[in-house]
Amino acid sequence: MSSSSSHSVTKDSVKICVLNVVSQGHLVNGASTGPQRRHLTVCKKDPLDKIIQELCQHWQLDEPLDYALQFEDTKRYVMEKTKDTIANGQILKFCQSPKRLVRELVNIFEGKSDIEMRANAFKSLEAICKDEAVALEFVECSRGLELIVRSANLESTNGYLLSHLIRTFHTVMSHPGLVSWEDERIHPDFVGIILANIETEKSKQALKQDEPTQECSLSILNELVNTPSRYHEIDRTISVASLLNFLQSDNSNIQRNALALFNSLFSLGDSSKKMKLKQLMEERNVRRTIVEHIIRRQPDSAMRYQLYVLQSLHLNLLEKKMNTLVENQDQKALDKIKELRRIAFKGQDQGSGPRTRFSEDYRKLGFKNEIDPTQDFCVVPPGILGLEIMFAFALNHTDQFIKLVLETSCRKDNHDCPLAQITIGIVRMICEITKIGHKIQPQGQYHPMFFTDDNPLGELSAIMINHVVRTWNEMRATTEDFNKVMEVAREQLVTALSQSPSSFEDFRKCLRSYQEITESRKEEAKNRAERDGPAIRHLRESLEPEMLELVQRQRLNFLVSGSHFSKIRKESKDKHGFLFFRLSTNHKSLLYGDWKDDRSVPVAEDLTKRLSLSEIKDFQTGHECTHLKDVTRKGNRPERLALSFTKENGDTVDVMAPDQKTFDMWSDGINTLLRKPLSSERAHQDVNTLLSMEVKVRLLELEGISILDSPPPIPALPSNFKISQDVQ
């Protein structure tokens, strides 16, 4: 059946097909008619209620409020804020409205239905509340939040029903901006029920819940902990010991949510709270649990990030010591320095000899200030942390410490290695590389080996002290070469850490010798000489415009093929929507539109929106994007992947690239179209790669080696070529 609306066709009009799934199934001559269809032209500026009312009149249906439109492909309800995304030729479904669906389910729950029917009602609510329109109706018009909280208090002993209540609550709250976590309707009694739901120590209530409910409970508590007005409420009552037990789960989502909640408690606690949590981790040997149940299972990127956060939180506990100077009257520090001397020269006369004897021993230990060694620790970083690391090394590796003192202090050829200064330099270097005292970044590297020891910094320092002393000897360094040795040590440390060794023993194997570093530098210098010689440099300069043009052309081809982007909306984030962008074949405009499936590519006709290059007033990327200030942050979002187009009228089109490659390709492509220089690191690498290849090809020609213009012909098959197969 085909008809048309009375709307005059304008630029805001679209032609759509509406399937009436409410009235389908009528029998005509003994056969089902299937869903009724209506083809019409609608104006997207008209209120949605007006369009629905016209459809109700056409199909002779009462109560327009009981009906709504759905996108046929995504099964999402059309809302006032999403009707602009209706594309020309799109199919919509005419179906029951969120109001009617929610009303029917709430009536079942509030009626005299049995427990199973009520549980099934909330199970249905959990499913349909994934749609923002349904969740909005449930919360604002049906007092759904109050219903969940009230029902949870009444049915707290019914595990089956309670699990569906919690999961429905989590689904509703997952819509950003719909309900604030500070909302007073989230009553403390309800929060207490959630807390009891993760109890694995006393009541063991968590063991009665299914995994999806455990996952939701942990996620809810994490959101509450990160809500300022709720933190102390959770902190006072949560069982951290129970929480840590979830790290042994076989469900990676539960492990990740549990670790994220623990990290939130850790990061938001005061210094005493942090030390208690650290002590609890040591008592329960949580590091071993993490290694056996998480790291050995090859964690995904989200879990690796939580491990990085936990690693940073633990290392940052050393920040105070790292920035604390050692006072010359600090008796504890003086005692440790004296103990270092006693351990190093054990068996020798330790009596009250002349002061010069002490000075000579402190010189052998490698202190710069032989009269007052505390002055060596008056530089931050590492401050008093350097002394504690050296003291721990002497206590835990006594034989090795004594051996190093004898090796480094008894040479007569001015090649003595100052052990104390080496230790201080190594600790400072490790503090800088592991970023102790820095804010946790949206992305960071975790080191698996740090979870294999309760004092990872001390163990890492001990290995590096031994290796740097060996490097000192290999370099036949003197005190004037101290900075050179530390430069080599930094390169050794960074290279070894980049290989993500799983244990400190593996780390030791990853450390390169001075000879390997030297060979690597020679190779690099050779390549640099070939690359940077006057003649080569002139050749590269002459070829660079051609290579740059080739990279630009490749970027534009990438834009023409198109990419999926995540939507960014102010005050909220559409978790289920994607935008697909592509460059028109004439390179004059960008075509884009909603596309829910990130695994398929739309044709140009499906992209109803157009952004002409002449309309673009400004193009921003990464942290420069002003719209990020207005976006509600949930978790750690990769702001560096954001792209923003500002039109002449001030409107913006804001998207988030799915990965670094897409971000680089699009930022380079847009800059090419706007006649701006390419800004990504990937572009510079591609240009340099092409230049290096072209230069090498040109140099081959100088050697008399001819380069074929076309691939060589495939030779004929040999006359004795046969295929045989043994049949058993």
N, C-alpha and C positions, 0 to 999 in steps of 0.2 A: 504494500500500500504506500503510495507516495503522495505527499502534499507539501505545500510550502507555506511559510509564515507570511504575514502581511508586512514584515519589516522591509523598509527600503534598504537596498544594498549600499553599505558604506565601507570605509576602510576598517571599521571595527566589527564588521559582520563576518560570520563564518557559516559555512554550510555543514550541517551535522546530520547524523542518522541516530535516532533514539529508538532503542529496543525496549518495549514494555514487557518486563519480566513479571510484573504483578498480575497481569490479566492473561498470561499465556496458558495454553492448555485447553481452551474452549474447543468443543467438538463441533465440527461442521461436516454434515453428511457422514458422520461416524468416524471422522479423522481429526486428530489434534491439529490446531492451526499453528502451534508454535508461538514464539514471541511476536507481538505486533510491532510493526515498524512505522516510523514516521520520519520523513526527510523534511528538514526545514532549515531556514536561514534565521539565525539569531544574532542580535547585537550584544557584544560582550559588555557593553556599558549598561545594559538593562539589568535591574535587580534579578537575582536568581529566583526569588519567590514569584516574580511575574512570569518567568519562563515556565516554571513548574505549574503555576495556576492555569496557564494556557493549555498545557498538556493534559491536565486533569479535566478541563472542559472538553477537550477533544475526545478523550476516552471515557467521558461521563463518569468521573470519579469524584466522590465527596472528600472533604477534609484534606486540602492540599498540604497541610503540615505533616501528614502521614507519609508523604512521598518526597523523593529526592532523586538527584542524578548522580551516577557513578561513572568514572572512567572505565571503559570496558576492559582495557588492557591491564590496568594496575589494581582494579577493584577498589580504588580510593574514591571517597565521596567528593563531589565538586563543591567547593566552598566559595564564598564571596572573594576570598583572597587568592583562590586558585583558578577561578573561572577564566582569567586572562590567558591561561595556558592551553585553553581549548583550541585545538588546531583545526584548520580547514579540512573537511572530510572525515573528521574523527567520529568514532562510534561511542555513544554514551548509553548507559542503561538507566531506565526509569524503574525505580525499585522502592522498597520501604525506606523511610527516612530514619536517621539515627534516633530521632525522638521516639518514633514508634517502636523500634527495636529495643531501645533501652527501657522504655515504659513496660513492655511485655516481660522483659527479664526481671526487672525490679519487682513487678507485681508477683512473679513466681516466688521470688525470694522473701518478700514481705508477707506473702500469704501463708496458709497453713500447709505448705508443702512439706514432704519429708526431707530428710537431710540430703539424700542423694540428688533429689530434684534441685534443691538449693545449690548444692555443689556444682551440678551441671550448668545451672544458670550463671554462676560466676565463671565457670570454665568457658562458656560462650562469650561472656563479657570480656574475659581476658583476650580472646581471639579478636573480637571486633573492635576493642579499644585500641588496637594498634593503629587504627585509623583516627587521625586527630579530630575529625568531625564528631565521631562517636564519643571519644574521650571527653571532648568539650561539652557535649550534651549530658553525659553521665555526671560530670563534676558540677556544672553550673546550674543545670535545670532539674536534675534528679537527686541532688544532694548525695552524690555517689560517694564522696570522700567520707562523709559522716556515716553512711551506710556501712562502708568497709570497716571503719574504726569500731563502730557499735557492734557489728557482727563478730569481729575478731575477739572482742571482750566477752561476748556471750558464748562463742564457740571455741574458746582457746584450747579446750581439751580434745577437740575433734580434729585430728591431724589432717585428714583428707580435705575437709572443708577449709581449714585454716590455710593449707598450702595454696588453694585456688584464690583465697582472699589476698594473700601476700603477693602472688604473681599478678593478680589483677591490679593491685595497688602499684606494683613496680611498672607495669605496662603504662598505666595512666601517668605516672610521674616521669616516664621517659620522654614525654613530649616537652621540650624546653619552653619555658615561659607560661605553661598552662597553669601550674600550681607551684608556688614558692615552697621550698623546703622549710622555711620559717613559718609557714602557715600554722595558725593555732589549732586548726582542725586535726593536725597530726599530733594527737594527744600523747603525753608521756606514757600512759598505760599501754597504748598501742606500740610505742617504741620498745617498751619492756617486753612485749610479746615477741617482737622481732629479735631482741637480744637473747631471749630464752631459746629462740629457734636455732641459734648457733652454739648452744651450750653442749660441749662434748665431755666435760669433766664430771660435773655433779649430777645434774638431772639426765644428761645424755639425750636431751630432747632433739638435738640435731640429727641423731642417728635414726630417728623415726621419720624424718622428712626425705623426700626424693631430692635428687641432685638439682633439678631446675629450681626448686624452692630454696635450697641452700644457696645457690648462685644468686638468686634475687635478693635473699636476706642480706648477704654480704655486700651486694651492690647498694642496697638501700642504706645500710649503716655507713658505708663509705661516703655517700652523699650527705648524710646527717653530720658526720664528723667534720666535713669540710664546710659546714654551715656554722658561722661563728656563734650564733645563739644556741646551737645544739651540741657543740663540742663537749662541754663539761658534763652535760647530761649523759652522753655516751661514755665518756672517759671514766666517770665514777662507777659505772655498773658493768661495763663489758668485761668478759673473761678473756684476757689476752692469751692465757694458756690454752683455752678452747680454740681460740682463733688460730693459733699456731699449729694445732692438730690438723687443720684443713690443708696444710702444705703437703701432707702425706696422701692426699686424695689422688685418685686416678683420673679425675676430671680436670683438665688444664684450665678451664674457665673458673672453676671453684678455687684452684690454686692461685690464679692471677688475682681474683677478687679479694681473696684472703690476704695476699701479700700487699695489694694496693691499700686495703684497710689498715693493715699494720703500719705501712709506710706513712699513711696520713696521721695515725696516732703518734708515731715517732716524730714526724716533722713539726707537728703543731704543739707538742709537749714542751714544757720548760726543761731546763738542764737536768734537774733531779729526775723528772719523768723519763728522759732519754736514757739516763744511766740505769734506771730500774729495768727498762725494756732491754737494754743491752745485756744486763746481768741475767735476765730471764732467758734470753736467747742462748747465752753461754751455758746456763744450767740445763736447758733442754736440748743442748747440742743441735740447735736449729741449722747451723752451717752444714752439718753432715746430712740433715734431712733435705736441705736445698740441693746439695750435690747429688744425692742418690735419687731423689724423686722429681727433680726439676731439671738440673743442668744436664744430667746424663740422658735425658729424654729429648734433647735438642729443642729447647724452648722457642716459641715463635717470637716475633718482633715485639709484641705487646708485653710478653713475659720478660724478655730481655731488658726492656725499658724499666720494668719494676725492679729487676735485679740491679740495674744501674742506679736507681733511686736509693735502694737499700744500701748499696755499696757507698754511695756518696754521703748518706746520712751517718754511717758509721765512721767514715774517714773524717767528716766534718767535726766529730767529737774531739778531734785533735787540734782544732783550730786555735783554741785558747792557749794551749801549750806552745803551738807553733809561733804565736805572736807574743809570747811572754819572754822578756829579757831575764837573764840570770843575774841577780844582784851579787856584788862581790862579798856581801855579808850573809848570803843565803847559806845557812848551815847545812841544809840537806844537800844542796848542790856541792858544797865543799867536801862533804862526807863521801859523796859518790865519786868525785874526782880522786880523793885519797884512796878509795877502794879500787879504782881503776889502776892506780899506781901499785897498790899492794898485789893485785891479781897478776899484773904484767911482770912484776919483778919478784914473784913469790920465791922464797928460798934464799933471796939475797938479803943483805943486812938492811932491815927496815927501821933501825933505831933512829934516835933523834940526832942524826948526823948534821953536818953543816948545811946551811940553807942552799949552798951551791949544789949539794947532792940532790935535793928536791928539784931544783931547776934543771939539772941534767936529766933526771928521769922524765920530767914533763916534756923536755925537748925530744927525748927518745919516743915518747908517746905521740909526738907530732903536733903538740900545741904551739900556736904562734907566740902567745904570751907565756913565757916560761916562768915568770915571777907570779902571775895571777892568771891561771888558766880559765877562770870564770869569764874573763874578758873575751874569750873566743866565742862565747855563746851570747854575746850582746848584740848579735845581728839577727833580725827577723825578716823572713823565716830563716832558719828553723827554730831559733831561740832555745828554750829549755828542752824542746822535743829532741834536738840533736844530741844533747847530753843523755837523755833517757834512752835513746836508741843505742848509743855507744855503750852505755852501762848494761843494757839488756844483752847486747852482743857479747860483752865480756863475761856475763853470768851464764848465758845459755850455750855459748860456744867458746868455753874457756880455753881449751887446748888450741883451737884455731886462733883465738885472740893473742895468746902468748906467742905462738909461732909467727904471726904477722908482725908483732912488735919487734921480735928479734930480727926478722928478715928486713924490716924497713928502717931499722935504726942502727945497725951494726956495720954498715958499709962505709968504706973510707975514701970513696971516689966521688963524693959530693952528689951521690944519687939517692940519698936517703928519701924515703917516701913518708910524708907527714900524715900518719894514720888518722889523727884527730881531725885535721883539716879535710882530709879525704872524706871522712865520715860525715862531717858537717856539710860539705858540698853535695854529697850524695843525698842526704836527707832533704836539703833544700831543693835539689833537682826533682826528687820524687814528689815533694809537695806541689811543685809547679806543674808537673806532668799530670798528676792525678787530680789537680785542681782542688786541693783541700782549702776550705773556706770560701769557695765560689758557690754561687747560686746553682741549683739544679737546673740543667738545660732541657729544652724540649726533646733533644736527642743527645745521647751520650753512650759511651762504650763501657760495658761491664767486663770485668776480668775474672773468669771462672776460678783462677787459682786463689783469688782473694777470699773465696768461701771455703777454703780448705784449711785455714789456720785462724786461731783466735787473735793473733797479732800479725796480720798480713804485712803491715808496714815494716815491722821489725824483721820479719823473715826475708822480705824483699831487700831491705837494706843490708842484711848480713851477706846475702849472695852477691850483691853489687860491690860491697867492700872488698870481698875476696877477688872478684873479677877485676876491679879497677886497680888493685895493687898488682895483679898479674900484668895488666895493660901497662902500668907504670914501668915495670921491669922490661917488658917487651919494647917500649919506646925509649928505654934508657934515659928516662926523663930526670930533670933536676927540678929544684923548687921554682926556677924561672919558667918551667914548662907546665906549671900547675893548671893554668886555664886551658891549655891545649889538651891535656889529659882529660879534663872534665868535658870538653867538647866531644871527644871521642866516646867518653862514657855515656853522654846524653844520646848520641847516635846509637850506641849499643842497646841502651835501655828502651828507647822508642821503637827500634826495629823489633826487639824481642816481644814487647807488649803488643805490637800490631798483629802478631801471629796468634794472639789469644790462647796462650798455653793453658792447659787444664790443671796443671800442678806446678809447684815451685821447681820440681825436678825437671819438668819439661821446659820451664822458663830458663833454667840453667843451661840446658842444651841449646836453646835458641840464641843465647848470647854469642855474638861473633867476636873473634879474636882481633887483635890490632892488625895482624897481617891481612885478614879478610877485609877489614875496613879500608886498609891502604889500597888493596887491589880494586875494591869497589870505587874508591875515589879516583884512582888512576884511570879506570875505565870511563868514569864520568867526565874526568878532565879531557880525556881523548875525544870523547863524543862532543864535548863543549868546544874543543879546539877545531874539530871538523865543522861544527855548526857555526862557530863565531869567528872563523878566520876572515880576513878582509875580502878575499875573493868570494868565499861562500856567502858571507853576509851580503855582499852586493848582489849575488845571484838570488838569494832569498828575497831581498827587497824588491827585485824586479818581478819575481814570481808571485809575491804575496797578494797583489790585487786579483790575480786570476784565481788563486786558491780561495780567497775570501768570497769572490763571486760564486764559486762552486758551492761553498758551504751555505751561502745565502739562498741559492737556488734549491739546495736540498731541504733547507728549513721551510721554504714556501711550499714545496711538494708535500712535506709532512703536514702543513696546515690545510692544504687542499684535501688530503685524505681524512682529516678530522680527528677529534679526540673527545673522550668523555671527561667531564669535570663535575665535581660536587658543587651543589648549590651552597651559597652563603646568604643568609637572610639576617637582617638586623633584628636584634632581640631574641632570635631563635635560630635553630638550624634544622633544615629539612633533612632528616636522616635517610629518607627513602628515595629522594629525587636526584636525578642527574641532568645536567645540561650537555648537549652535544654541540660542539663548535666546529665549523669548517670554513675554510676560505673559498670564496667563489672562484671559478676557473679563470675569470678575468682579473683576479687579484684586486678588485675594487671594493669588496664588502665582505663582512663576516656574516655567515648564516648560522643561526642557532635556535634552539628550542628544547623543550622538555623531552627527555628520553629515559624511561624508567629502567630499561634493560642495558646494563653496562657491558653485556657480552655480544650485543649486536650493533650494527651500524645503520643509521637511517639514511634514506636517499634524500637528495636536496629538497624534494617537494614536501617532506615531512617537517622540515625546519621552517617554521612560519615567521620567525623574527629575523630582522636584517639590521646590521649595524654598518653603515657606510664608513669607509676610512676617513672621508672628509668630515664626518660627524665627531670623530674622536678628538677631544680637546687635550686629554692627558692620559697617559698609560703608566700605571704604577705596579710594582711587584714587591713581594715579600713584606717585610716590616714597614715599607713605605706606604702601604695601603691604608688610607685613613679609615676605611670602613671597618677595619679590624677592631677599632676602639669601641664600636657599637655592637660587636658580636658577643653574645654570652659565651664565655669560655667554659667548656666542659672537658675536664681532663687536660691533656697537653696536646694542643692542636698544632700542626706544623705550619705556622704562619708564614714561614719562608716560601711556601708553595702557593701563596695567594697571588691572584692577578686581578686587576681592577681597571676597567675602561670608564673614563669620565666623558660624557657627551657634552656638546656645546650648551645644552639647556641645564646642565648641572646634574642630571641623572647619572647613575652609575650601574654598570653591569659587573657583578662581583662573583668570582668563582675560585675554587681551590683545585689545583692540579692533583691528580692521583699519585704522582711520583716525581722524582727529581728530573728524570729525562724529559717527560712531557712538559714540565715547567720550563726547562732550558730551551727546548725546541720552540715553544710558543713565544716565550719572551724574546728570543732571537728573531723569530719570524715577524713578530709585530714590529720590533725595532727596525727590521729591514724594510717593511712596508712604510714605516714612518720616517725612513731615511735617517735613522739614528744608529750609532755604533753598536755592534753586538756586545752584550755585557756578560754573558755566561762564561763560566770556566770551561764548559764543554765546547763552546765555539772556539776558544783559544786553543784547546787541545786538538780539535779537529783540523784547524788551520795549520798548526805546527806539524801534525802527522802528515798531512798532504804535502806540506812544504818539504819535510824530510824525505818522503818517498820520491818526490819529483827531483829533488837535488841529487839523490842517489842514482836515479835513472840517468840524469844528465852526466853524472860522473862516470857511469858505465860506458857511455858513448865516448868519453875521452880516453878510456882504456881500450878502445877498439872493439868493444862488445856491442854487436848490433842488437837492437830491440825490435822484435817482430811487430808489425802493424796489425796482424791478425793471428788468431790461434793456429797452430800447425794442424794439418789434416790428420784425421784419425786413420791409422794404418789398417790395411786389410787384414782379415782374420787369417791365421796360418792354415795351410792346406791340411795339416794333421790335427786340427782342432776338433775334438770330439767331447761329448758330455756322456758320462757313464754313471750309473747309479747301481749300487749293490742292493738287491732286493733280498731281504732275509726271509 
